[in-house]
Amino acid sequence: MNKSYLKQMLTYFSKVYHLGEKINTLNKKRVKSPFEISTITFV
């Protein structure tokens, strides 16, 4: 699978399933976390 195909596939999934909105609605369970959960999920 080449990079352009992977990028197109991820863009499609993001548009169809609204992944950005779903990632931002996740809640973190840990008390002390130096990173936002959306950053960890995106990576």
N, CA, C and O atoms as a Tripos MOL2 file, in Angstrom:
@<TRIPOS>MOLECULE
protein
  172   171    43     0     0
PROTEIN
NO_CHARGES

@<TRIPOS>ATOM
      1 N           0.8640   -1.1780    0.0000 N.3       1 MET1
      2 CA          0.0000    0.0000    0.0000 C.3       1 MET1
      3 C           0.9060    1.2340    0.0000 C.2       1 MET1
      4 O           1.7360    1.4020    0.8930 O.2       1 MET1
      5 N           0.7410    2.0820   -0.9940 N.am      2 ASN2
      6 CA          1.5900    3.2640   -1.0280 C.3       2 ASN2
      7 C           1.0110    4.3900   -0.1770 C.2       2 ASN2
      8 O          -0.1320    4.3190    0.2750 O.2       2 ASN2
      9 N           1.8090    5.4190    0.0310 N.am      3 LYS3
     10 CA          1.4330    6.4930    0.9550 C.3       3 LYS3
     11 C           0.2310    7.2900    0.4760 C.2       3 LYS3
     12 O          -0.6030    7.6920    1.2870 O.2       3 LYS3
     13 N           0.1260    7.5260   -0.8280 N.am      4 SER4
     14 CA         -0.9940    8.3260   -1.3220 C.3       4 SER4
     15 C          -2.3160    7.5850   -1.1440 C.2       4 SER4
     16 O          -3.3390    8.2010   -0.8420 O.2       4 SER4
     17 N          -2.2970    6.2740   -1.3290 N.am      5 TYR5
     18 CA         -3.5130    5.4880   -1.1160 C.3       5 TYR5
     19 C          -3.9220    5.5080    0.3510 C.2       5 TYR5
     20 O          -5.1030    5.6380    0.6730 O.2       5 TYR5
     21 N          -2.9440    5.3800    1.2320 N.am      6 LEU6
     22 CA         -3.2240    5.4190    2.6690 C.3       6 LEU6
     23 C          -3.7810    6.7810    3.0670 C.2       6 LEU6
     24 O          -4.7180    6.8590    3.8610 O.2       6 LEU6
     25 N          -3.2150    7.8450    2.5250 N.am      7 LYS7
     26 CA         -3.7050    9.1910    2.8270 C.3       7 LYS7
     27 C          -5.1290    9.3710    2.3320 C.2       7 LYS7
     28 O          -5.9550    9.9510    3.0360 O.2       7 LYS7
     29 N          -5.4340    8.8830    1.1320 N.am      8 GLN8
     30 CA         -6.7880    8.9820    0.5920 C.3       8 GLN8
     31 C          -7.7670    8.1870    1.4480 C.2       8 GLN8
     32 O          -8.8840    8.6360    1.7020 O.2       8 GLN8
     33 N          -7.3450    7.0090    1.8880 N.am      9 MET9
     34 CA         -8.2120    6.1690    2.7090 C.3       9 MET9
     35 C          -8.5040    6.8350    4.0550 C.2       9 MET9
     36 O          -9.6490    6.8420    4.5070 O.2       9 MET9
     37 N          -7.4700    7.3980    4.6990 N.am     10 LEU10
     38 CA         -7.6790    8.0630    5.9860 C.3      10 LEU10
     39 C          -8.5380    9.3160    5.8370 C.2      10 LEU10
     40 O          -9.3590    9.6070    6.7070 O.2      10 LEU10
     41 N          -8.3610   10.0530    4.7540 N.am     11 THR11
     42 CA         -9.1880   11.2250    4.4940 C.3      11 THR11
     43 C         -10.6440   10.8220    4.3080 C.2      11 THR11
     44 O         -11.5460   11.4760    4.8300 O.2      11 THR11
     45 N         -10.8680    9.7520    3.5690 N.am     12 TYR12
     46 CA        -12.2240    9.2530    3.3530 C.3      12 TYR12
     47 C         -12.8750    8.8470    4.6670 C.2      12 TYR12
     48 O         -14.0080    9.2390    4.9450 O.2      12 TYR12
     49 N         -12.1620    8.0560    5.4850 N.am     13 PHE13
     50 CA        -12.7140    7.6350    6.7660 C.3      13 PHE13
     51 C         -13.0140    8.8280    7.6580 C.2      13 PHE13
     52 O         -14.0200    8.8410    8.3690 O.2      13 PHE13
     53 N         -12.1480    9.8230    7.6220 N.am     14 SER14
     54 CA        -12.3520   11.0090    8.4470 C.3      14 SER14
     55 C         -13.6010   11.7640    8.0220 C.2      14 SER14
     56 O         -14.3620   12.2310    8.8690 O.2      14 SER14
     57 N         -13.8190   11.8890    6.7160 N.am     15 LYS15
     58 CA        -14.9960   12.6040    6.2170 C.3      15 LYS15
     59 C         -16.2800   11.8260    6.4630 C.2      15 LYS15
     60 O         -17.2930   12.4040    6.8550 O.2      15 LYS15
     61 N         -16.2420   10.5310    6.2360 N.am     16 VAL16
     62 CA        -17.4560    9.7120    6.3500 C.3      16 VAL16
     63 C         -17.8370    9.4770    7.8030 C.2      16 VAL16
     64 O         -19.0030    9.6190    8.1730 O.2      16 VAL16
     65 N         -16.8710    9.1210    8.6190 N.am     17 TYR17
     66 CA        -17.1720    8.7470   10.0030 C.3      17 TYR17
     67 C         -16.9200    9.8660   11.0010 C.2      17 TYR17
     68 O         -17.1130    9.6570   12.1990 O.2      17 TYR17
     69 N         -16.4970   11.0460   10.5580 N.am     18 HIS18
     70 CA        -16.2510   12.2070   11.4250 C.3      18 HIS18
     71 C         -15.3210   11.8310   12.5830 C.2      18 HIS18
     72 O         -15.6530   12.0350   13.7510 O.2      18 HIS18
     73 N         -14.1690   11.2860   12.2460 N.am     19 LEU19
     74 CA        -13.2390   10.8010   13.2570 C.3      19 LEU19
     75 C         -12.7130   11.9060   14.1610 C.2      19 LEU19
     76 O         -12.5070   11.6780   15.3530 O.2      19 LEU19
     77 N         -12.4930   13.0880   13.6230 N.am     20 GLY20
     78 CA        -11.9800   14.1850   14.4360 C.3      20 GLY20
     79 C         -12.9180   14.5460   15.5720 C.2      20 GLY20
     80 O         -12.4750   14.7910   16.6940 O.2      20 GLY20
     81 N         -14.2070   14.5790   15.2890 N.am     21 GLU21
     82 CA        -15.1860   14.8880   16.3330 C.3      21 GLU21
     83 C         -15.2310   13.7890   17.3860 C.2      21 GLU21
     84 O         -15.3560   14.0760   18.5770 O.2      21 GLU21
     85 N         -15.1300   12.5430   16.9600 N.am     22 LYS22
     86 CA        -15.1860   11.4260   17.9070 C.3      22 LYS22
     87 C         -13.9430   11.3760   18.7820 C.2      22 LYS22
     88 O         -14.0240   11.0430   19.9640 O.2      22 LYS22
     89 N         -12.7930   11.7050   18.2030 N.am     23 ILE23
     90 CA        -11.5600   11.7140   18.9910 C.3      23 ILE23
     91 C         -11.6220   12.8130   20.0430 C.2      23 ILE23
     92 O         -11.1600   12.6150   21.1670 O.2      23 ILE23
     93 N         -12.1810   13.9590   19.7010 N.am     24 ASN24
     94 CA        -12.2520   15.0710   20.6510 C.3      24 ASN24
     95 C         -13.2380   14.8160   21.7810 C.2      24 ASN24
     96 O         -13.1470   15.4720   22.8190 O.2      24 ASN24
     97 N         -14.1730   13.8930   21.6220 N.am     25 THR25
     98 CA        -15.1510   13.6240   22.6710 C.3      25 THR25
     99 C         -14.6960   12.5410   23.6360 C.2      25 THR25
    100 O         -15.4040   12.2440   24.5990 O.2      25 THR25
    101 N         -13.5200   11.9380   23.3990 N.am     26 LEU26
    102 CA        -13.0260   10.9060   24.3040 C.3      26 LEU26
    103 C         -12.6420   11.5230   25.6440 C.2      26 LEU26
    104 O         -12.1560   12.6520   25.7090 O.2      26 LEU26
    105 N         -12.8660   10.7730   26.6930 N.am     27 ASN27
    106 CA        -12.5060   11.2250   28.0400 C.3      27 ASN27
    107 C         -11.2880   10.4570   28.5230 C.2      27 ASN27
    108 O         -11.1110    9.2810   28.2040 O.2      27 ASN27
    109 N         -10.4560   11.1330   29.2920 N.am     28 LYS28
    110 CA         -9.2980   10.4410   29.8290 C.3      28 LYS28
    111 C          -9.6170    9.9300   31.2270 C.2      28 LYS28
    112 O         -10.2990   10.5990   32.0030 O.2      28 LYS28
    113 N          -9.1200    8.7440   31.5360 N.am     29 LYS29
    114 CA         -9.3900    8.0900   32.8180 C.3      29 LYS29
    115 C          -8.2960    8.3560   33.8400 C.2      29 LYS29
    116 O          -8.5340    8.2670   35.0450 O.2      29 LYS29
    117 N          -7.0910    8.6840   33.3640 N.am     30 ARG30
    118 CA         -5.9820    8.9140   34.2850 C.3      30 ARG30
    119 C          -6.0760   10.3040   34.8920 C.2      30 ARG30
    120 O          -6.5590   11.2380   34.2520 O.2      30 ARG30
    121 N          -5.6210   10.4370   36.1060 N.am     31 VAL31
    122 CA         -5.6690   11.7140   36.7990 C.3      31 VAL31
    123 C          -4.5840   12.6500   36.2860 C.2      31 VAL31
    124 O          -4.8650   13.8020   35.9550 O.2      31 VAL31
    125 N          -3.3490   12.1660   36.2180 N.am     32 LYS32
    126 CA         -2.2260   12.9970   35.7850 C.3      32 LYS32
    127 C          -1.7480   12.5210   34.4230 C.2      32 LYS32
    128 O          -1.0590   11.5060   34.3180 O.2      32 LYS32
    129 N          -2.1050   13.2340   33.4120 N.am     33 SER33
    130 CA         -1.6530   12.9110   32.0620 C.3      33 SER33
    131 C          -1.0950   14.1860   31.4380 C.2      33 SER33
    132 O          -1.8070   15.1840   31.3250 O.2      33 SER33
    133 N           0.1700   14.1600   31.0320 N.am     34 PRO34
    134 CA          0.7550   15.3710   30.4570 C.3      34 PRO34
    135 C           0.2690   15.6680   29.0400 C.2      34 PRO34
    136 O           0.5090   16.7580   28.5230 O.2      34 PRO34
    137 N          -0.4180   14.7010   28.4020 N.am     35 PHE35
    138 CA         -0.8610   14.8660   27.0290 C.3      35 PHE35
    139 C          -2.3770   14.7900   26.9480 C.2      35 PHE35
    140 O          -3.0220   14.1320   27.7660 O.2      35 PHE35
    141 N          -2.9360   15.4650   25.9620 N.am     36 GLU36
    142 CA         -4.3650   15.3740   25.7140 C.3      36 GLU36
    143 C          -4.6650   14.0260   25.0710 C.2      36 GLU36
    144 O          -3.8520   13.5040   24.3080 O.2      36 GLU36
    145 N          -5.8260   13.4640   25.3770 N.am     37 ILE37
    146 CA         -6.2040   12.1650   24.8150 C.3      37 ILE37
    147 C          -6.3580   12.2350   23.3010 C.2      37 ILE37
    148 O          -6.0830   11.2540   22.6100 O.2      37 ILE37
    149 N          -6.7900   13.3700   22.7790 N.am     38 SER38
    150 CA         -6.9450   13.4940   21.3260 C.3      38 SER38
    151 C          -5.5970   13.4400   20.6140 C.2      38 SER38
    152 O          -5.5090   12.9110   19.5060 O.2      38 SER38
    153 N          -4.5500   13.9750   21.2310 N.am     39 THR39
    154 CA         -3.2050   13.9150   20.6390 C.3      39 THR39
    155 C          -2.6980   12.4860   20.6210 C.2      39 THR39
    156 O          -2.1240   12.0480   19.6240 O.2      39 THR39
    157 N          -2.8960   11.7620   21.6910 N.am     40 ILE40
    158 CA         -2.4440   10.3780   21.7740 C.3      40 ILE40
    159 C          -3.1950    9.5130   20.7730 C.2      40 ILE40
    160 O          -2.5900    8.6660   20.1150 O.2      40 ILE40
    161 N          -4.4980    9.7090   20.6460 N.am     41 THR41
    162 CA         -5.3130    8.9150   19.7310 C.3      41 THR41
    163 C          -4.9420    9.2100   18.2980 C.2      41 THR41
    164 O          -4.8860    8.2960   17.4760 O.2      41 THR41
    165 N          -4.6870   10.4660   17.9790 N.am     42 PHE42
    166 CA         -4.3410   10.8440   16.6070 C.3      42 PHE42
    167 C          -3.0260   10.2110   16.1810 C.2      42 PHE42
    168 O          -2.8880    9.7550   15.0470 O.2      42 PHE42
    169 N          -2.0580   10.1850   17.0980 N.am     43 VAL43
    170 CA         -0.7400    9.6110   16.7720 C.3      43 VAL43
    171 C          -0.8790    8.1350   16.6150 C.2      43 VAL43
    172 O           0.1050    7.4480   16.3400 O.2      43 VAL43
@<TRIPOS>BOND
     1     1     2 1
     2     2     3 1
     3     3     4 2
     4     3     5 am
     5     5     6 1
     6     6     7 1
     7     7     8 2
     8     7     9 am
     9     9    10 1
    10    10    11 1
    11    11    12 2
    12    11    13 am
    13    13    14 1
    14    14    15 1
    15    15    16 2
    16    15    17 am
    17    17    18 1
    18    18    19 1
    19    19    20 2
    20    19    21 am
    21    21    22 1
    22    22    23 1
    23    23    24 2
    24    23    25 am
    25    25    26 1
    26    26    27 1
    27    27    28 2
    28    27    29 am
    29    29    30 1
    30    30    31 1
    31    31    32 2
    32    31    33 am
    33    33    34 1
    34    34    35 1
    35    35    36 2
    36    35    37 am
    37    37    38 1
    38    38    39 1
    39    39    40 2
    40    39    41 am
    41    41    42 1
    42    42    43 1
    43    43    44 2
    44    43    45 am
    45    45    46 1
    46    46    47 1
    47    47    48 2
    48    47    49 am
    49    49    50 1
    50    50    51 1
    51    51    52 2
    52    51    53 am
    53    53    54 1
    54    54    55 1
    55    55    56 2
    56    55    57 am
    57    57    58 1
    58    58    59 1
    59    59    60 2
    60    59    61 am
    61    61    62 1
    62    62    63 1
    63    63    64 2
    64    63    65 am
    65    65    66 1
    66    66    67 1
    67    67    68 2
    68    67    69 am
    69    69    70 1
    70    70    71 1
    71    71    72 2
    72    71    73 am
    73    73    74 1
    74    74    75 1
    75    75    76 2
    76    75    77 am
    77    77    78 1
    78    78    79 1
    79    79    80 2
    80    79    81 am
    81    81    82 1
    82    82    83 1
    83    83    84 2
    84    83    85 am
    85    85    86 1
    86    86    87 1
    87    87    88 2
    88    87    89 am
    89    89    90 1
    90    90    91 1
    91    91    92 2
    92    91    93 am
    93    93    94 1
    94    94    95 1
    95    95    96 2
    96    95    97 am
    97    97    98 1
    98    98    99 1
    99    99   100 2
   100    99   101 am
   101   101   102 1
   102   102   103 1
   103   103   104 2
   104   103   105 am
   105   105   106 1
   106   106   107 1
   107   107   108 2
   108   107   109 am
   109   109   110 1
   110   110   111 1
   111   111   112 2
   112   111   113 am
   113   113   114 1
   114   114   115 1
   115   115   116 2
   116   115   117 am
   117   117   118 1
   118   118   119 1
   119   119   120 2
   120   119   121 am
   121   121   122 1
   122   122   123 1
   123   123   124 2
   124   123   125 am
   125   125   126 1
   126   126   127 1
   127   127   128 2
   128   127   129 am
   129   129   130 1
   130   130   131 1
   131   131   132 2
   132   131   133 am
   133   133   134 1
   134   134   135 1
   135   135   136 2
   136   135   137 am
   137   137   138 1
   138   138   139 1
   139   139   140 2
   140   139   141 am
   141   141   142 1
   142   142   143 1
   143   143   144 2
   144   143   145 am
   145   145   146 1
   146   146   147 1
   147   147   148 2
   148   147   149 am
   149   149   150 1
   150   150   151 1
   151   151   152 2
   152   151   153 am
   153   153   154 1
   154   154   155 1
   155   155   156 2
   156   155   157 am
   157   157   158 1
   158   158   159 1
   159   159   160 2
   160   159   161 am
   161   161   162 1
   162   162   163 1
   163   163   164 2
   164   163   165 am
   165   165   166 1
   166   166   167 1
   167   167   168 2
   168   167   169 am
   169   169   170 1
   170   170   171 1
   171   171   172 2
@<TRIPOS>SUBSTRUCTURE
     1 MET1         2 RESIDUE 1 A MET
     2 ASN2         6 RESIDUE 1 A ASN
     3 LYS3        10 RESIDUE 1 A LYS
     4 SER4        14 RESIDUE 1 A SER
     5 TYR5        18 RESIDUE 1 A TYR
     6 LEU6        22 RESIDUE 1 A LEU
     7 LYS7        26 RESIDUE 1 A LYS
     8 GLN8        30 RESIDUE 1 A GLN
     9 MET9        34 RESIDUE 1 A MET
    10 LEU10       38 RESIDUE 1 A LEU
    11 THR11       42 RESIDUE 1 A THR
    12 TYR12       46 RESIDUE 1 A TYR
    13 PHE13       50 RESIDUE 1 A PHE
    14 SER14       54 RESIDUE 1 A SER
    15 LYS15       58 RESIDUE 1 A LYS
    16 VAL16       62 RESIDUE 1 A VAL
    17 TYR17       66 RESIDUE 1 A TYR
    18 HIS18       70 RESIDUE 1 A HIS
    19 LEU19       74 RESIDUE 1 A LEU
    20 GLY20       78 RESIDUE 1 A GLY
    21 GLU21       82 RESIDUE 1 A GLU
    22 LYS22       86 RESIDUE 1 A LYS
    23 ILE23       90 RESIDUE 1 A ILE
    24 ASN24       94 RESIDUE 1 A ASN
    25 THR25       98 RESIDUE 1 A THR
    26 LEU26      102 RESIDUE 1 A LEU
    27 ASN27      106 RESIDUE 1 A ASN
    28 LYS28      110 RESIDUE 1 A LYS
    29 LYS29      114 RESIDUE 1 A LYS
    30 ARG30      118 RESIDUE 1 A ARG
    31 VAL31      122 RESIDUE 1 A VAL
    32 LYS32      126 RESIDUE 1 A LYS
    33 SER33      130 RESIDUE 1 A SER
    34 PRO34      134 RESIDUE 1 A PRO
    35 PHE35      138 RESIDUE 1 A PHE
    36 GLU36      142 RESIDUE 1 A GLU
    37 ILE37      146 RESIDUE 1 A ILE
    38 SER38      150 RESIDUE 1 A SER
    39 THR39      154 RESIDUE 1 A THR
    40 ILE40      158 RESIDUE 1 A ILE
    41 THR41      162 RESIDUE 1 A THR
    42 PHE42      166 RESIDUE 1 A PHE
    43 VAL43      170 RESIDUE 1 A VAL
